[in-house]
Amino acid sequence: MAEQMTILVLQLGIIIFAARGGGILFEKLRMPAIIGELTAGIIIGPYLLGGINLPILNQPLFTAGETFPVSPQLYGFATVASVILLFLIGLQTDLKTLLKYSITGSLVGAGGVIVPFFFGNLTAVFLSEYLFGVQYGPAHPIPLILGVIASTTSVGITAQILSEKRKMHSPEGATIISGAVVNDVLSIIALAVIIALTQSGNIRWQEATKIAVQSILIWIAFTAFALIFSKQISSFLKRYKDTTTITIMGLGMALILAGIFEKAGLAIIIGAYVMGLSFSKTDLDYVMQEKLTSLYKFFVPIFFCVMGMKINLGIFASGPVLVFGFAYTFAAIAAKIIGSGLPPLFLNFNLRGASQIGFGLAPRGEVTLIIAGIGLSVGLLNQEAFSAVAMMTIITALIIPGFFSLLLQSNKPVLRKKLKPESEKTKHIQLKMPSSTTLDLI
C-alpha cells in the first residue's frame, strides 16, 4: 500500500505540471485548454514517456494494465474531478434562461441526441468489420455506446465563445445553452440505459423503454426535489457560517447525490449536475463558484490529463482506426448540425440563426470524454474505439469553434419575427452601509 501511494503522489505531481503547462500553451494558441491537457496526458501517459523504465523507481511511472490504461487510484481522482466539473456547470447554469427557452432548447437538445445517435451507431455498424474484424449489429454494445458519445456536446467550449461575443443571453445563445444542457442530460440517461441493458446481458426494446422511463422519472423527481427545497438546503448550509465550510459541505452533498444516482442506475455526473443546478437559484451560487475555483484548477486538469493517458497513439498507425476515426468525426459533426439546426427553423429562427445553433452544439469536450471514460471502464469500449472518440473530440474542439465564432460575428437578425422587447425601465437604488467593513464585503 505504501509503495502504491508513493507512486500515486509522484504521478499526481507530474500530472499537475504537465496538464497546467499544456493548458496554458494551447490557450496562448487560442485553442481550448482541455485539448492541451488531453495532449499532455497522451505525452506523459503509459504509451509514450510514462512507459519508460525509470532507474530510481525500477519501473515506469505510468503503467498500462491489461484491461485499463491507468491505475484505480488515479481513476478515482479523475472520478472526483468529473463530479466537481459537473457540479460547477450546474452552478453556472442560468435557471431562468433555461426555463424561458426550455421548449425550444428541449427540441434542439432532443434533435441533437437522436440524429447523432443513429449516425454514430450506423457508422460503427457499417465499419465494424473493417475496424474490429467482426460485423456488429446496431444493438451491440460498441455501436450503441459510440452512438451515445456522438450525441454529446460541450457546454464549456460553447459557453466560453458566447460569453466572449456577448451573446450569452441572446435568443440563439440562450437556445444553445438550454439545448446543450438537455442534450447532455439525455446523453447521460441513454448511457445509463445502455449500461443497465448490457450488464443484464439481455437487450430487449421493452426493457430498454422501461429503464429509460425509470431513469427520466428518477432524474425529474430528484431535480424537482432539489429545486423546490433549494432554499431550505441553502439555509441549512448557512448554519456553518464560514463560506469555505459552506462550499465544502455543498460539494459533499453533490458527492452524496452523485453516489445515489449511480446506485439508481444513472451516471454519477447527473447527480453532481442536479445538485449544482439546485444551488444555482440561491444566494450561495457565486460564493460556491468562487470558493471552488482552486479545487477546479487542481482536479479538472487531472481529469482531462488522465483521459489523455488512455489514448494509445500506436493504434493511430493502423489504417482502419484512422479511416474509422475520420468517418466517425464527419458523421458526428454533420449529424449534430442537422439534428440541432433543423428544429429552430420551425421555431421562429431563420437559416442564419439555425446554423448558429447547429454549429454551437457541434463541439465535443468534457462530457464526451467523461462518457467515453465510463464506457472504457465498464468494458463497453475497446482501445480502438476509444482512440476514435478522442480523435473526434480533438478535431471538433479545434475546428468547430472557429466556424461558430465567424457565424456569431454577423449582427443580422436570427429570428423571422422580432420578439416584443422586454421592459428596460431602470431604478436607481442607493444603499447606506452601516460600516466600512460591510462596504468592503459588498
Disulfide bonds with the S-S distance in Angstrom:
none
